[in-house]
Amino acid sequence: MNEYIISAFIFGLTAGFKPGPLGIVVIQQTLTHGLKYGIRASLAPIITDAPIIFIVLATLTQFKDIDLFIGILSSFGGVYLLWLSLKIVKIKEINISQSLGTPISLAIAIKVNLLSPNPYIFWFTVGGAYLARGNQIESTLFVVVAIGTLVLSKMVVAWVASNFRDLLDSQAYLWVMRVLGGLLSIFGFLLLYQSYIILFKN
């Protein structure tokens, strides 16, 4: 069970701090219109990820050979995490100087997140692999911790943007992302190893 909690925490933390469509919206809304707008935009994953997870669970029930599917899913998830880790580590600069002219509603933040490929890729690869392997309690914990950590991380980013704008453009932020990228690579290799065990050792 600890594996599910720790991995979900790392995934949520990385997604929360990683620059992306929703992260940009959170930062820009905070800088332009204040902390409450950034916090409001941070809530989008609570609404957007639920239907995606439901679709993933519905898809899992369609496979008779669930072990084979978990093995394949784990391999895709491992490759995705390694690719994401490399992408994060290679970030040279973070620029948040652009701003949005008008406040946006939560509905717009939800639309931004729904149109981003990131939640779909994560839940259909990494998240799906964990949901398929875990029992009901483990899967529930994984979802709650991952989304909860993601939302709270976005709120922290909004708070930092509100109080320490220069920090978001600093080398410190880049090194935080690189450490998280390194942790992602560890989980990527673990998923690939689990895929190897499932597909070739059973």
KEZAKOL-624393 format. One line per field, with one value per atom (N, C-alpha, C): residue number from 0; residue in one letter; atom name; x, y, z. Coordinates in Angstrom, 3 decimals, always signed. Atoms other than C-alpha are relative to their C-alpha. Example, Ala and Ser with C-alpha at 12.3 -4.5 7.8 and 13.67 -1.06 7.14 Angstrom:
BEGIN
resi	[0|0|0|1|1|1]
resn	[A|A|A|S|S|S]
name	[N|CA|C|N|CA|C]
x	[+0.890|+12.300|+0.900|-0.820|+13.670|-0.770]
y	[-1.190|-4.500|+1.200|-1.190|-1.060|+1.090]
z	[+0.000|+7.800|+0.000|-0.060|+7.140|+0.730]
END
This chain:
BEGIN
resi	[0|0|0|1|1|1|2|2|2|3|3|3|4|4|4|5|5|5|6|6|6|7|7|7|8|8|8|9|9|9|10|10|10|11|11|11|12|12|12|13|13|13|14|14|14|15|15|15|16|16|16|17|17|17|18|18|18|19|19|19|20|20|20|21|21|21|22|22|22|23|23|23|24|24|24|25|25|25|26|26|26|27|27|27|28|28|28|29|29|29|30|30|30|31|31|31|32|32|32|33|33|33|34|34|34|35|35|35|36|36|36|37|37|37|38|38|38|39|39|39|40|40|40|41|41|41|42|42|42|43|43|43|44|44|44|45|45|45|46|46|46|47|47|47|48|48|48|49|49|49|50|50|50|51|51|51|52|52|52|53|53|53|54|54|54|55|55|55|56|56|56|57|57|57|58|58|58|59|59|59|60|60|60|61|61|61|62|62|62|63|63|63|64|64|64|65|65|65|66|66|66|67|67|67|68|68|68|69|69|69|70|70|70|71|71|71|72|72|72|73|73|73|74|74|74|75|75|75|76|76|76|77|77|77|78|78|78|79|79|79|80|80|80|81|81|81|82|82|82|83|83|83|84|84|84|85|85|85|86|86|86|87|87|87|88|88|88|89|89|89|90|90|90|91|91|91|92|92|92|93|93|93|94|94|94|95|95|95|96|96|96|97|97|97|98|98|98|99|99|99|100|100|100|101|101|101|102|102|102|103|103|103|104|104|104|105|105|105|106|106|106|107|107|107|108|108|108|109|109|109|110|110|110|111|111|111|112|112|112|113|113|113|114|114|114|115|115|115|116|116|116|117|117|117|118|118|118|119|119|119|120|120|120|121|121|121|122|122|122|123|123|123|124|124|124|125|125|125|126|126|126|127|127|127|128|128|128|129|129|129|130|130|130|131|131|131|132|132|132|133|133|133|134|134|134|135|135|135|136|136|136|137|137|137|138|138|138|139|139|139|140|140|140|141|141|141|142|142|142|143|143|143|144|144|144|145|145|145|146|146|146|147|147|147|148|148|148|149|149|149|150|150|150|151|151|151|152|152|152|153|153|153|154|154|154|155|155|155|156|156|156|157|157|157|158|158|158|159|159|159|160|160|160|161|161|161|162|162|162|163|163|163|164|164|164|165|165|165|166|166|166|167|167|167|168|168|168|169|169|169|170|170|170|171|171|171|172|172|172|173|173|173|174|174|174|175|175|175|176|176|176|177|177|177|178|178|178|179|179|179|180|180|180|181|181|181|182|182|182|183|183|183|184|184|184|185|185|185|186|186|186|187|187|187|188|188|188|189|189|189|190|190|190|191|191|191|192|192|192|193|193|193|194|194|194|195|195|195|196|196|196|197|197|197|198|198|198|199|199|199|200|200|200|201|201|201]
resn	[M|M|M|N|N|N|E|E|E|Y|Y|Y|I|I|I|I|I|I|S|S|S|A|A|A|F|F|F|I|I|I|F|F|F|G|G|G|L|L|L|T|T|T|A|A|A|G|G|G|F|F|F|K|K|K|P|P|P|G|G|G|P|P|P|L|L|L|G|G|G|I|I|I|V|V|V|V|V|V|I|I|I|Q|Q|Q|Q|Q|Q|T|T|T|L|L|L|T|T|T|H|H|H|G|G|G|L|L|L|K|K|K|Y|Y|Y|G|G|G|I|I|I|R|R|R|A|A|A|S|S|S|L|L|L|A|A|A|P|P|P|I|I|I|I|I|I|T|T|T|D|D|D|A|A|A|P|P|P|I|I|I|I|I|I|F|F|F|I|I|I|V|V|V|L|L|L|A|A|A|T|T|T|L|L|L|T|T|T|Q|Q|Q|F|F|F|K|K|K|D|D|D|I|I|I|D|D|D|L|L|L|F|F|F|I|I|I|G|G|G|I|I|I|L|L|L|S|S|S|S|S|S|F|F|F|G|G|G|G|G|G|V|V|V|Y|Y|Y|L|L|L|L|L|L|W|W|W|L|L|L|S|S|S|L|L|L|K|K|K|I|I|I|V|V|V|K|K|K|I|I|I|K|K|K|E|E|E|I|I|I|N|N|N|I|I|I|S|S|S|Q|Q|Q|S|S|S|L|L|L|G|G|G|T|T|T|P|P|P|I|I|I|S|S|S|L|L|L|A|A|A|I|I|I|A|A|A|I|I|I|K|K|K|V|V|V|N|N|N|L|L|L|L|L|L|S|S|S|P|P|P|N|N|N|P|P|P|Y|Y|Y|I|I|I|F|F|F|W|W|W|F|F|F|T|T|T|V|V|V|G|G|G|G|G|G|A|A|A|Y|Y|Y|L|L|L|A|A|A|R|R|R|G|G|G|N|N|N|Q|Q|Q|I|I|I|E|E|E|S|S|S|T|T|T|L|L|L|F|F|F|V|V|V|V|V|V|V|V|V|A|A|A|I|I|I|G|G|G|T|T|T|L|L|L|V|V|V|L|L|L|S|S|S|K|K|K|M|M|M|V|V|V|V|V|V|A|A|A|W|W|W|V|V|V|A|A|A|S|S|S|N|N|N|F|F|F|R|R|R|D|D|D|L|L|L|L|L|L|D|D|D|S|S|S|Q|Q|Q|A|A|A|Y|Y|Y|L|L|L|W|W|W|V|V|V|M|M|M|R|R|R|V|V|V|L|L|L|G|G|G|G|G|G|L|L|L|L|L|L|S|S|S|I|I|I|F|F|F|G|G|G|F|F|F|L|L|L|L|L|L|L|L|L|Y|Y|Y|Q|Q|Q|S|S|S|Y|Y|Y|I|I|I|I|I|I|L|L|L|F|F|F|K|K|K|N|N|N]
name	[N|CA|C|N|CA|C|N|CA|C|N|CA|C|N|CA|C|N|CA|C|N|CA|C|N|CA|C|N|CA|C|N|CA|C|N|CA|C|N|CA|C|N|CA|C|N|CA|C|N|CA|C|N|CA|C|N|CA|C|N|CA|C|N|CA|C|N|CA|C|N|CA|C|N|CA|C|N|CA|C|N|CA|C|N|CA|C|N|CA|C|N|CA|C|N|CA|C|N|CA|C|N|CA|C|N|CA|C|N|CA|C|N|CA|C|N|CA|C|N|CA|C|N|CA|C|N|CA|C|N|CA|C|N|CA|C|N|CA|C|N|CA|C|N|CA|C|N|CA|C|N|CA|C|N|CA|C|N|CA|C|N|CA|C|N|CA|C|N|CA|C|N|CA|C|N|CA|C|N|CA|C|N|CA|C|N|CA|C|N|CA|C|N|CA|C|N|CA|C|N|CA|C|N|CA|C|N|CA|C|N|CA|C|N|CA|C|N|CA|C|N|CA|C|N|CA|C|N|CA|C|N|CA|C|N|CA|C|N|CA|C|N|CA|C|N|CA|C|N|CA|C|N|CA|C|N|CA|C|N|CA|C|N|CA|C|N|CA|C|N|CA|C|N|CA|C|N|CA|C|N|CA|C|N|CA|C|N|CA|C|N|CA|C|N|CA|C|N|CA|C|N|CA|C|N|CA|C|N|CA|C|N|CA|C|N|CA|C|N|CA|C|N|CA|C|N|CA|C|N|CA|C|N|CA|C|N|CA|C|N|CA|C|N|CA|C|N|CA|C|N|CA|C|N|CA|C|N|CA|C|N|CA|C|N|CA|C|N|CA|C|N|CA|C|N|CA|C|N|CA|C|N|CA|C|N|CA|C|N|CA|C|N|CA|C|N|CA|C|N|CA|C|N|CA|C|N|CA|C|N|CA|C|N|CA|C|N|CA|C|N|CA|C|N|CA|C|N|CA|C|N|CA|C|N|CA|C|N|CA|C|N|CA|C|N|CA|C|N|CA|C|N|CA|C|N|CA|C|N|CA|C|N|CA|C|N|CA|C|N|CA|C|N|CA|C|N|CA|C|N|CA|C|N|CA|C|N|CA|C|N|CA|C|N|CA|C|N|CA|C|N|CA|C|N|CA|C|N|CA|C|N|CA|C|N|CA|C|N|CA|C|N|CA|C|N|CA|C|N|CA|C|N|CA|C|N|CA|C|N|CA|C|N|CA|C|N|CA|C|N|CA|C|N|CA|C|N|CA|C|N|CA|C|N|CA|C|N|CA|C|N|CA|C|N|CA|C|N|CA|C|N|CA|C|N|CA|C|N|CA|C|N|CA|C|N|CA|C|N|CA|C|N|CA|C|N|CA|C|N|CA|C|N|CA|C|N|CA|C|N|CA|C|N|CA|C|N|CA|C|N|CA|C|N|CA|C|N|CA|C|N|CA|C|N|CA|C|N|CA|C|N|CA|C|N|CA|C|N|CA|C|N|CA|C|N|CA|C|N|CA|C|N|CA|C|N|CA|C|N|CA|C|N|CA|C|N|CA|C|N|CA|C|N|CA|C|N|CA|C|N|CA|C|N|CA|C]
x	[+0.826|+0.000|+0.860|-0.900|+2.904|+0.485|-0.445|+4.026|-0.996|+1.043|+0.711|-0.048|+0.046|+0.763|+1.215|-1.229|+4.401|+0.055|-0.050|+4.197|-1.037|+1.033|+0.912|+0.416|-0.471|+2.459|+1.043|-1.044|+5.501|-0.602|+0.627|+3.358|-0.788|+0.797|+0.995|+0.867|-0.917|+3.856|+0.663|-0.667|+5.635|-0.965|+0.998|+2.476|-0.405|+0.392|+1.655|+1.011|-1.049|+5.002|+0.485|-0.483|+5.698|-0.739|+0.668|+5.033|-0.832|+0.907|+2.086|-1.168|+1.137|-1.178|-0.716|+0.714|-2.979|+0.912|-0.946|+0.130|+0.208|-0.159|+0.564|-1.215|+1.229|-3.063|+0.006|-0.032|-2.643|+0.940|-0.996|+0.496|-0.438|+0.370|-0.764|-1.214|+1.169|-4.105|+0.368|-0.449|-2.372|+0.738|-0.788|+0.071|-0.844|+0.785|-2.546|-1.165|+1.258|-5.606|-0.051|-0.021|-4.607|-0.043|-0.144|-4.189|-1.287|+1.243|-7.875|-0.312|+0.231|-8.004|+0.925|-0.914|-4.929|-0.466|+0.514|-6.397|-1.233|+1.203|-9.678|+0.362|-0.436|-7.887|+0.640|-0.660|-5.987|-0.968|+0.996|-9.223|-0.442|+0.477|-9.742|+0.207|-0.194|-8.169|-1.016|+1.002|-10.753|-1.183|+1.152|-13.413|+0.399|-0.377|-11.496|+0.473|-0.598|-9.729|-1.006|+0.992|-12.820|-0.567|+0.517|-14.396|+1.075|-1.094|-10.998|+0.275|-0.221|-10.460|-1.128|+1.147|-13.968|+0.156|-0.197|-13.177|+1.102|-1.097|-9.895|-0.499|+0.524|-11.680|-0.947|+0.915|-14.370|+0.778|-0.832|-11.652|+0.651|-0.665|-9.895|-0.910|+0.942|-13.034|-0.237|+0.238|-13.075|+1.065|-1.094|-9.868|-0.099|+0.071|-10.094|+1.357|-1.344|-6.321|+0.552|-0.353|-5.805|+1.499|-1.438|-2.200|+0.765|-0.643|-1.184|-0.206|+0.299|-2.923|+0.792|-0.767|-1.261|+1.470|-1.391|+2.130|+0.255|-0.133|+1.627|-0.158|+0.259|+0.201|+1.188|-1.154|+3.127|+1.197|-1.119|+5.619|-0.195|+0.277|+3.935|+0.166|-0.128|+3.736|+1.447|-1.419|+7.420|+0.707|-0.605|+8.449|-0.446|+0.517|+6.202|+0.683|-0.654|+7.715|+1.460|-1.388|+11.252|+0.082|+0.034|+10.374|-0.297|+0.366|+8.742|+1.151|-1.150|+11.721|+1.085|-1.017|+14.131|-0.412|+0.501|+11.939|+0.128|-0.079|+11.847|+1.451|-1.409|+15.588|+0.640|-0.590|+16.341|-0.533|+0.516|+14.346|+1.125|-1.070|+16.763|-0.506|+0.512|+14.495|-1.506|+1.432|+11.043|-0.388|+0.389|+9.378|-1.473|+1.395|+6.215|-0.365|+0.190|+6.394|-1.280|+1.224|+3.356|-1.179|+1.167|-0.043|-1.287|+1.323|-3.702|-0.715|+0.574|-5.683|-1.193|+1.219|-8.896|-0.088|+0.172|-9.831|-0.777|+0.715|-11.027|-0.820|+0.849|-13.721|+0.583|-0.426|-13.211|-0.327|+0.399|-15.043|+1.066|-1.051|-12.294|+1.233|-1.140|-9.571|-0.253|+0.371|-11.440|+0.166|-0.128|-11.582|+1.469|-1.431|-7.837|+0.583|-0.542|-7.097|-0.552|+0.588|-9.509|+0.627|-0.593|-7.872|+1.493|-1.406|-4.392|+0.122|-0.158|-3.109|+0.545|-0.702|-1.284|-0.856|+0.794|-4.157|-0.364|+0.378|-5.188|+1.180|-1.185|-1.656|+0.330|-0.350|-1.035|-0.958|+0.960|-4.257|-0.143|+0.095|-4.219|+1.301|-1.262|-0.600|+0.409|-0.511|+0.930|-1.130|+1.111|-2.283|-0.768|+0.734|-4.033|+0.716|-0.781|-1.204|-0.143|+0.150|-1.458|-1.425|+1.392|-5.263|-0.277|+0.235|-5.175|+0.665|-0.730|-2.629|-0.541|+0.392|-4.122|-1.389|+1.351|-7.090|-0.812|+0.876|-10.000|+0.553|-0.539|-8.393|+1.245|-1.236|-4.992|-0.291|+0.347|-6.556|-0.639|+0.652|-8.731|+1.018|-1.050|-5.757|+0.860|-0.834|-3.725|-0.670|+0.733|-6.414|-0.095|+0.191|-7.090|+1.310|-1.290|-3.417|+0.554|-0.533|-2.431|-0.707|+0.744|-5.207|+0.115|-0.119|-5.047|+1.347|-1.334|-1.281|+0.152|-0.037|-1.655|-0.658|+0.742|-4.260|+0.725|-0.708|-2.373|+1.309|-1.241|+0.850|-0.277|+0.380|-0.884|-0.311|+0.301|-2.138|+1.280|-1.289|+1.409|+0.674|-0.570|+2.586|-0.695|+0.745|-0.167|+0.436|-0.427|+0.892|+1.399|-1.358|+4.551|-0.025|+0.119|+3.580|-0.527|+0.584|+1.585|+0.982|-0.882|+4.358|+1.471|-1.412|+7.672|+0.132|+0.032|+7.304|+1.371|-1.324|+11.069|+0.466|-0.410|+11.418|-0.389|+0.469|+9.436|+0.888|-0.938|+12.043|+1.431|-1.339|+14.981|+0.532|-0.653|+17.479|-0.504|+0.503|+16.030|-1.195|+1.179|+12.744|+0.402|-0.477|+14.608|+0.596|-0.610|+16.561|-1.044|+1.103|+13.361|-0.605|+0.567|+11.972|+0.937|-0.950|+15.155|+0.030|+0.066|+15.004|-1.253|+1.245|+11.378|+0.093|-0.204|+12.345|+0.812|-0.791|+14.970|-0.825|+0.877|+12.383|-0.952|+0.874|+10.076|+0.714|-0.746|+12.810|+0.096|-0.055|+13.080|-1.300|+1.290|+9.361|-0.190|+0.067|+9.681|+0.693|-0.732|+12.311|-0.726|+0.750|+10.207|-1.179|+1.123|+7.207|+0.479|-0.548|+9.360|+0.413|-0.388|+10.735|-1.237|+1.246|+7.211|-0.615|+0.510|+6.181|+0.773|-0.844|+9.111|-0.381|+0.378|+8.146|-1.339|+1.346|+4.492|-0.008|+0.070|+5.123|+0.911|-0.997|+8.169|+0.337|-0.367|+8.478|-1.182|+1.167|+4.902|-0.264]
y	[-1.211|+0.000|+1.261|-1.158|+2.335|+0.371|-0.267|+1.944|+0.894|-0.770|+3.358|+1.430|-1.338|+6.290|+0.824|-0.729|+7.242|+0.348|-0.261|+6.871|+1.047|-0.984|+8.811|+1.384|-1.282|+11.558|+0.612|-0.492|+11.846|+0.428|-0.344|+11.801|+1.302|-1.210|+14.442|+1.221|-1.112|+16.617|+0.464|-0.346|+16.476|+0.681|-0.604|+17.192|+1.384|-1.290|+20.036|+1.089|-0.997|+21.772|+0.135|-0.019|+20.909|+1.061|-0.969|+23.785|-0.716|+0.588|+22.875|+0.935|-0.899|+24.330|+0.493|-0.414|+24.327|+0.774|-0.708|+25.379|+1.437|-1.349|+28.361|+0.857|-0.716|+29.349|+0.388|-0.268|+29.060|+1.163|-1.042|+31.221|+1.344|-1.259|+33.821|+0.646|-0.557|+34.211|+0.584|-0.502|+34.632|+1.324|-1.207|+37.208|+1.170|-1.071|+39.154|+0.438|-0.329|+38.986|-0.345|+0.280|+37.673|-1.479|+1.387|+34.494|-0.810|+0.787|+33.511|-0.529|+0.485|+33.228|-1.168|+1.114|+30.997|-1.251|+1.138|+28.775|-0.587|+0.477|+28.569|-0.837|+0.761|+27.417|-1.324|+1.215|+24.829|-1.146|+1.019|+22.971|-0.821|+0.644|+21.920|-1.515|+1.462|+18.401|-0.819|+0.742|+17.399|-0.364|+0.211|+17.723|-0.725|+0.554|+16.796|-1.448|+1.326|+13.649|-1.106|+1.014|+11.871|-0.749|+0.749|+11.057|-0.781|+0.717|+10.076|-1.311|+1.208|+7.617|-0.999|+0.886|+6.225|-0.736|+0.618|+5.571|-1.054|+0.964|+3.875|-1.264|+1.159|+1.613|-0.819|+0.701|+0.780|-0.774|+0.668|-0.085|-1.253|+1.137|-2.377|-1.217|+1.113|-4.483|-0.759|+0.628|-5.313|-1.043|+0.905|-7.334|-1.285|+1.293|-11.048|-0.377|+0.290|-11.483|+1.276|-1.252|-8.686|+0.094|-0.032|-9.703|+0.494|-0.447|-9.245|+1.497|-1.424|-5.867|+0.840|-0.737|-4.761|+0.082|+0.005|-5.783|+0.999|-0.947|-3.818|+1.432|-1.331|-0.842|+0.493|-0.365|-0.888|+0.392|-0.338|-0.853|+1.379|-1.334|+2.155|+1.063|-0.936|+3.841|+0.265|-0.167|+3.232|+0.857|-0.798|+4.617|+1.457|-1.372|+7.652|+0.737|-0.651|+8.373|+0.335|-0.275|+8.087|+1.167|-1.123|+10.408|+1.312|-1.198|+12.883|+0.450|-0.319|+12.697|+0.702|-0.606|+13.466|+1.401|-1.301|+16.326|+1.025|-0.908|+17.845|+0.364|-0.236|+17.454|+0.941|-0.817|+19.172|+1.435|-1.369|+22.311|+0.963|-0.979|+25.251|+1.285|-1.295|+28.174|-0.079|-0.099|+28.866|+1.460|-1.388|+32.036|+0.174|-0.245|+33.263|+1.462|-1.444|+36.836|+0.360|-0.302|+36.574|+0.009|-0.061|+37.353|-0.071|+0.032|+36.805|+1.292|-1.318|+40.000|+0.052|-0.035|+39.029|-1.236|+1.172|+36.725|-1.083|+1.101|+33.285|-0.735|+0.760|+31.132|-1.389|+1.383|+27.642|-0.851|+0.761|+26.356|+0.082|-0.153|+27.750|-0.802|+0.791|+26.176|-1.484|+1.390|+22.870|-0.333|+0.221|+23.231|-0.106|+0.036|+23.955|-1.364|+1.284|+20.793|-1.161|+1.066|+18.658|-0.063|-0.039|+19.786|-0.314|+0.379|+19.016|-1.519|+1.461|+15.528|-0.638|+0.554|+15.137|-0.902|+0.893|+13.757|-1.314|+1.217|+11.286|-0.966|+0.850|+10.010|-0.633|+0.534|+9.634|-1.097|+0.973|+7.826|-1.238|+1.169|+5.553|-0.802|+0.746|+4.500|-0.253|+0.154|+5.083|-0.265|+0.148|+5.581|-1.286|+1.224|+2.745|-1.243|+1.156|+0.342|-0.196|+0.100|+1.137|-0.409|+0.347|+0.929|-1.479|+1.388|-2.434|-0.977|+0.900|-3.949|+0.031|-0.155|-2.625|-0.528|+0.345|-3.754|+1.291|-1.172|-1.407|+1.096|-0.997|+0.292|+0.658|-0.541|+0.691|+0.934|-0.834|+2.057|+1.316|-1.212|+4.508|+0.941|-0.821|+5.720|+0.652|-0.529|+6.144|+1.202|-1.081|+8.303|+1.215|-1.112|+10.415|+0.732|-0.624|+11.017|+0.717|-0.607|+11.707|+1.314|-1.219|+14.216|+1.030|-0.933|+15.723|+0.708|-0.590|+16.262|+0.936|-0.854|+17.663|+1.348|-1.236|+20.222|+0.857|-0.750|+21.201|+0.595|-0.509|+21.566|+1.225|-1.163|+23.900|+1.196|-1.083|+25.923|+0.591|-0.482|+26.134|+0.876|-0.791|+27.359|+1.360|-1.263|+29.985|+0.893|-0.782|+31.074|+0.570|-0.468|+31.283|+1.113|-1.029|+33.263|+1.301|-1.184|+35.623|+0.732|-0.602|+36.202|+0.065|+0.047|+35.299|-0.221|+0.161|+35.864|-0.366|+0.235|+35.910|-1.440|+1.373|+32.428|-0.942|+0.874|+30.910|+0.088|-0.135|+32.188|-0.354|+0.201|+31.126|-1.396|+1.296|+28.286|-0.987|+0.884|+26.921|-0.805|+0.679|+26.108|-1.052|+0.952|+24.442|-1.243|+1.144|+22.252|-0.854|+0.778|+21.250|-0.902|+0.778|+20.118|-1.127|+1.041|+18.214|-1.152|+1.052|+16.336|-0.846|+0.725|+15.434|-0.826|+0.754|+14.401|-1.256|+1.167|+12.072|-1.055|+0.941|+10.511|-0.677|+0.589|+9.994|-1.108|+1.016|+8.082|-1.304|+1.198|+5.694|-0.793|+0.676|+4.927|-0.530|+0.486|+4.597|-1.339|+1.268|+1.876|-1.092|+0.981|+0.180|-0.557|+0.468|+0.043|-0.916|+0.846|-1.385|-1.356|+1.260|-4.003|-0.852|+0.723|-4.940|-0.556|+0.471|-5.191|-1.231|+1.137|-7.525|-1.251|+1.125|-9.727|-0.597|+0.458|-9.919|-0.691|+0.489|-10.518|-1.205|+1.018|-12.813|-0.982|+0.886|-14.395|-0.855|+0.779|-15.651|-1.177]
z	[+0.000|+0.000|+0.000|-0.029|+0.741|-1.390|+1.373|-2.870|-0.724|+0.676|-4.079|+0.527|-0.586|-1.654|-0.420|+0.328|-2.288|-1.478|+1.445|-6.063|-0.401|+0.316|-6.236|+0.461|-0.519|-4.093|-0.937|+0.909|-6.388|-1.334|+1.272|-9.541|+0.116|-0.198|-8.139|+0.200|-0.255|-6.933|-1.287|+1.261|-10.278|-0.958|+0.894|-12.266|+0.494|-0.554|-9.897|-0.252|+0.164|-10.231|-1.443|+1.387|-13.881|-0.819|+0.880|-16.299|-1.061|+0.973|-18.501|-0.213|+0.292|-19.848|+1.250|-1.206|-16.495|+0.940|-0.856|-14.577|-0.442|+0.533|-16.853|+0.335|-0.340|-16.321|+1.476|-1.444|-12.530|+0.312|-0.273|-12.499|-0.566|+0.644|-14.946|+0.656|-0.674|-13.230|+1.362|-1.291|-9.883|-0.150|+0.193|-11.194|-0.485|+0.610|-13.105|+0.871|-0.670|-10.885|+1.490|-1.428|-7.463|+0.331|-0.444|-5.433|-0.149|+0.027|-5.322|-1.396|+1.367|-9.126|-0.330|+0.207|-9.150|+0.722|-0.764|-6.429|-0.672|+0.680|-8.304|-1.227|+1.170|-11.468|+0.405|-0.477|-9.389|+0.238|-0.317|-8.671|-1.214|+1.228|-12.297|-0.040|+0.094|-11.994|+0.781|-0.768|-9.380|-0.888|+0.882|-12.068|-1.284|+1.302|-15.226|+0.074|-0.045|-14.021|+0.310|-0.377|-12.648|-1.207|+1.152|-16.056|-0.740|+0.654|-17.457|+0.737|-0.806|-14.580|-0.207|+0.235|-15.118|-1.331|+1.314|-18.788|+0.073|-0.166|-17.821|+0.693|-0.727|-15.322|-0.870|+0.901|-17.878|-1.054|+0.999|-20.394|+0.587|-0.637|-17.912|+0.098|-0.164|-17.461|-1.311|+1.293|-21.188|-0.364|+0.330|-21.079|+0.817|-0.673|-20.293|+0.592|-0.504|-19.959|+0.624|-0.642|-17.447|+0.263|-0.255|-16.676|-1.223|+1.237|-20.308|-0.189|+0.164|-20.407|+0.996|-1.008|-17.152|-0.405|+0.434|-18.532|-1.103|+1.109|-21.732|+0.492|-0.541|-19.837|+0.821|-0.823|-17.412|-0.864|+0.880|-20.279|-0.625|+0.537|-21.888|+1.087|-1.102|-18.496|+0.360|-0.306|-17.811|-1.036|+1.078|-21.205|+0.101|-0.126|-20.683|+1.150|-1.135|-17.258|-0.302|+0.369|-18.619|-0.975|+0.958|-21.513|+0.716|-0.744|-19.127|+0.895|-0.841|-16.773|-0.799|+0.860|-19.620|-0.421|+0.420|-20.783|+1.117|-1.142|-17.289|+0.299|-0.312|-16.682|-1.020|+1.062|-20.016|-0.028|-0.041|-19.119|+0.361|-0.220|-19.366|+0.632|-0.453|-18.560|+0.161|-0.223|-17.167|-0.084|+0.230|-18.418|+0.305|-0.372|-16.732|-0.194|+0.144|-17.930|-0.741|+0.722|-20.200|+0.957|-0.882|-18.688|-0.797|+0.606|-19.417|+0.358|-0.204|-19.793|+0.911|-0.796|-18.042|+0.884|-0.854|-15.156|-0.740|+0.631|-16.227|+1.051|-0.913|-14.705|+0.193|-0.214|-13.291|-1.212|+1.193|-16.372|-1.086|+1.005|-18.607|+0.397|-0.470|-16.454|-0.228|+0.246|-16.723|-1.481|+1.448|-20.495|-0.407|+0.298|-20.629|+0.369|-0.439|-18.647|-0.812|+0.819|-20.667|-1.385|+1.330|-23.910|+0.022|-0.119|-22.566|-0.091|+0.104|-23.464|+1.273|-1.161|-20.133|+0.887|-0.863|-17.965|-0.671|+0.726|-20.665|-0.080|+0.121|-21.222|+1.339|-1.319|-17.490|+0.431|-0.538|-16.578|-0.887|+0.882|-19.652|-0.040|-0.037|-19.019|+1.450|-1.366|-15.576|+0.989|-0.936|-13.609|-0.227|+0.324|-15.426|+0.484|-0.451|-14.597|+1.508|-1.456|-10.888|+0.385|-0.297|-10.903|-0.305|+0.388|-12.668|+0.968|-0.900|-10.258|+1.416|-1.393|-7.029|+0.304|-0.419|-5.011|+0.146|-0.056|-4.343|+0.909|-0.934|-1.348|-0.567|+0.571|-3.042|-1.167|+1.149|-6.236|+0.441|-0.510|-4.293|+0.617|-0.599|-2.272|-1.064|+1.080|-5.448|-0.648|+0.655|-7.076|+0.915|-0.940|-3.972|+0.260|-0.291|-3.177|-1.224|+1.219|-6.802|-0.322|+0.337|-7.494|+1.122|-1.112|-4.005|+0.008|+0.036|-4.260|-1.187|+1.191|-7.781|+0.272|-0.265|-6.687|+1.036|-1.039|-3.530|-0.532|+0.596|-5.544|-0.858|+0.805|-7.983|+0.895|-0.934|-5.012|+0.590|-0.499|-3.645|-1.050|+1.091|-7.058|-0.082|+0.016|-7.002|+1.151|-1.164|-3.499|-0.212|+0.279|-4.542|-1.036|+1.031|-7.635|+0.586|-0.621|-5.440|+0.905|-1.007|-2.897|-0.399|+0.373|-4.535|-1.502|+1.455|-8.260|-0.577|+0.564|-8.908|+0.191|-0.274|-7.391|-1.131|+1.078|-10.268|-1.232|+1.112|-12.724|+0.409|-0.537|-10.562|-0.286|+0.149|-10.752|+1.044|-1.053|-7.495|-0.494|+0.531|-9.231|-1.023|+1.002|-12.070|+0.671|-0.679|-9.625|+0.699|-0.580|-7.827|-1.061|+1.092|-11.175|-0.424|+0.395|-11.973|+1.005|-1.016|-8.670|-0.190|+0.242|-9.334|-1.282|+1.237|-12.852|+0.247|-0.350|-11.382|+0.711|-0.697|-9.072|-0.985|+1.014|-12.051|-0.760|+0.750|-13.862|+0.798|-0.840|-10.889|-0.125|+0.138|-11.067|-1.422|+1.375|-14.854|-0.144|+0.058|-14.485|+0.791|-0.782|-11.780|-0.790|+0.818|-14.109|-1.122|+1.057|-16.906|+0.563|-0.633|-14.510|+0.312|-0.290|-13.385|-1.280|+1.294|-17.037|-0.455|+0.400|-17.709|+0.801|-0.853|-14.748|-0.425|+0.366|-15.814|-1.363|+1.372|-19.524|-0.270|+0.360|-19.437|+1.107|-1.106|-15.992|+0.498|-0.456|-15.430|-0.931]
END
